[in-house]
């Protein structure tokens, strides 16, 4: 099963893609790793020019891998 945007089951360590409507996505920073989960999810972006954590609601994230490794096929379940 491939998760779509709006996954409510985001956990620390998940690899995620941010929503295309986000400014960072349009600037090329699309993927990152979840570092903190709460009312707002904090994501450490892979893009080398992004220094701060990206904060978003879980509805604006798509889980692409739940084991910490990048996968083109999406989330395995």
N, C-alpha and C positions, 0 to 999 in steps of 0.2 A: 504494500500500500504506500502510495506517495502522498505525503502530507501537503496540503495547500496552505495558502496564507490564512492566518486565523487559527493556527493550532494552539489550543489551550494547554498542551502538554509539553511546554518548554522547560528544560531543566539545565542546570549548570553543566557545561561541557559540550552541549549540543552545538553542532555546526548549523548556522542559519544563513538565509539570504534575506536582506531587508526588502521592504516593499518598493516597487519601482517608482512610486510617487515621492519617495524620500529624496531630499536634495543630495545626500551622499551617494545614493545609488546612481543618480544622473552624472555624478562626477567620477564614477568608476569604482567606488568602494561598495561592493555588493555583498561580500561574504564576511562572516566573522564567527567568533565563538562566544557563547553565553557565559558571562562571568558572575552574574547575580540575578536572582529571580525574586521579585516582590510585586508590588503594585505596578512597578515599571521594570522592564527587563533591561539589564545592562549588557552590551555586546562589545567585545574587543574586536575591532575591525582589522582585516588582513592588510588593507591598503597601507603602505608605509608612510603616507603623508597624514593619516588620521591618528592624532595623538590622544584625543580624549575618548572616553567610552561613549558609544552611541546608545541613547536611551529611547526605548520604544515600548508600546503596548504589545502584548503577545499576539494581538490580531494583525500586527504589521510585520510579522516574521514568518518565514517558511522554514521548517526544519528540513535540512538536507541530509544530515547524518547524526545519529544519536550516540555513536560510539567514539566520537572525536576525530574520525577520519573522513576526508572529503570523498564523496561518492557522486558521480554524475547520474546514477540511477535514482537517487533520492533516498528517502528513509526506508530501511528494511524493516519488515515486521512479519 
